[in-house]
């Protein structure tokens, strides 16, 4: 009986922290994109989907927080790709501008990845580094999405 009880206690946290149980509502990100005025790159809605996700059991653990933030990043990344394609379409008749936008986007991706690697490494061996890196990826991707969206308003 003791072995069964010990096994149940050990298994419970694993179930509560199953990464598949942390779901981000992408409609919160889509609403953020739609409702953010042009030029506002840091609206309060960035991070809202991850915060909602963190309300799930285990969502307040290091694993839960990181999974929720990475889930919101994925939603922002989908929006980023859509806004990038829309921005490229604006310049479809201007190859020089379209190529410059492509080059800028590639440089931005390299810069984001380097900055977020720095955020990760600046925490040494601590578990906080995963959250810091995930938050960096999510917030920078969100801001770039809104920058690209703003190109359509000129």
C-alpha positions in Angstrom: 0.0 0.0 0.0 2.9 2.4 0.8 4.5 1.8 -2.5 1.2 2.5 -4.3 0.7 5.7 -2.3 4.2 6.9 -3.0 3.8 6.1 -6.7 0.6 8.1 -6.8 2.2 11.1 -5.1 5.1 11.1 -7.5 2.9 10.7 -10.5 0.5 13.5 -9.6 2.9 16.4 -10.3 3.9 14.9 -13.6 0.2 14.8 -14.7 -0.4 18.4 -13.5 2.7 19.6 -15.4 2.0 17.7 -18.6 3.1 20.3 -21.3 0.1 19.3 -23.4 -2.2 20.7 -20.6 -0.9 24.2 -21.1 -3.1 25.7 -23.9 -2.9 29.2 -25.2 -5.9 30.8 -26.7 -4.6 32.3 -30.0 -7.8 34.4 -30.3 -6.3 36.6 -27.6 -3.3 37.3 -29.7 -5.4 37.9 -32.8 -7.5 40.4 -30.8 -4.4 42.1 -29.6 -3.1 42.5 -33.2 -6.5 43.8 -34.4 -7.1 46.2 -31.5 -3.7 47.7 -31.1 -3.4 51.2 -32.6 -0.7 51.8 -35.2 2.5 52.8 -33.5 1.8 51.2 -30.1 4.4 48.5 -29.9 4.0 47.5 -26.2 0.2 47.2 -25.6 -0.9 45.6 -22.3 -2.4 42.6 -24.3 1.1 41.2 -25.0 1.5 38.4 -22.6 -2.3 38.1 -21.8 -2.7 34.7 -23.5 0.3 33.3 -21.5 -1.1 34.7 -18.3 -4.5 33.1 -18.9 -2.8 29.8 -19.8 -0.8 30.0 -16.5 -4.1 29.7 -14.6 -4.3 26.0 -15.4 -3.1 23.6 -12.8 0.7 23.7 -12.8 0.7 26.8 -14.9 2.5 28.7 -12.2 5.5 26.3 -12.2 8.7 27.0 -14.2 7.6 24.4 -16.8 4.1 25.8 -16.9 5.1 29.4 -17.3 7.7 28.6 -20.0 5.2 26.4 -21.9 2.5 29.1 -21.7 4.9 31.8 -22.9 6.2 29.7 -25.7 2.6 28.9 -26.7 1.8 32.6 -26.9 5.0 33.0 -28.9 3.7 30.5 -31.4 0.5 32.5 -31.8 2.5 35.7 -32.3 4.8 33.9 -34.8 1.8 33.0 -36.9 0.6 36.6 -36.8 4.2 37.8 -37.6 4.3 35.6 -40.7 0.9 36.9 -41.9 1.8 40.5 -41.3 5.2 40.0 -43.1 3.4 38.6 -46.1 1.0 41.5 -46.1 3.9 44.0 -45.8 5.7 42.3 -48.7 2.5 42.6 -50.8 2.5 46.3 -50.2 5.9 46.5 -52.0 5.1 44.0 -54.7 5.7 46.6 -57.4 8.9 48.0 -55.8 11.5 45.2 -55.9 14.1 47.4 -54.1 11.8 48.1 -51.2 10.6 44.5 -51.1 14.2 43.2 -51.0 15.1 45.7 -48.3 12.1 44.5 -46.2 13.2 40.9 -46.7 16.8 41.8 -45.7 15.5 43.8 -42.7 13.4 40.8 -41.6 16.3 38.4 -41.8 18.5 40.8 -39.8 15.7 41.3 -37.2 15.4 37.5 -36.8 19.2 37.1 -36.3 19.1 40.0 -33.8 16.1 38.6 -31.9 17.7 35.2 -31.7 21.0 36.7 -30.4 19.3 38.9 -27.9 17.2 36.0 -26.5 20.3 33.7 -26.4 21.9 36.5 -24.3 18.8 36.6 -22.0 19.0 32.8 -21.6 22.8 32.8 -20.9 22.6 35.7 -18.5 20.9 33.5 -16.0 23.7 31.0 -15.8 22.4 27.6 -14.8 19.2 28.8 -13.2 15.8 27.6 -14.2 14.7 31.2 -14.7 16.7 31.3 -17.9 14.1 29.3 -19.8 11.4 31.7 -18.8 13.5 34.7 -19.6 14.4 33.4 -23.1 10.8 32.4 -23.8 9.5 35.8 -22.7 12.2 37.5 -24.9 11.1 35.5 -28.0 7.4 36.2 -27.3 7.6 39.9 -26.6 10.1 40.7 -29.4 8.0 38.7 -31.9 4.9 40.5 -30.7 6.5 43.9 -31.1 7.8 43.1 -34.6 4.4 41.8 -35.6 2.9 45.2 -34.7 5.7 47.0 -36.5 4.9 45.1 -39.7 1.2 45.6 -39.3 1.8 49.4 -39.0 3.4 49.3 -42.5 -0.1 48.7 -43.9 -1.4 51.9 -42.4 0.9 54.4 -44.3 
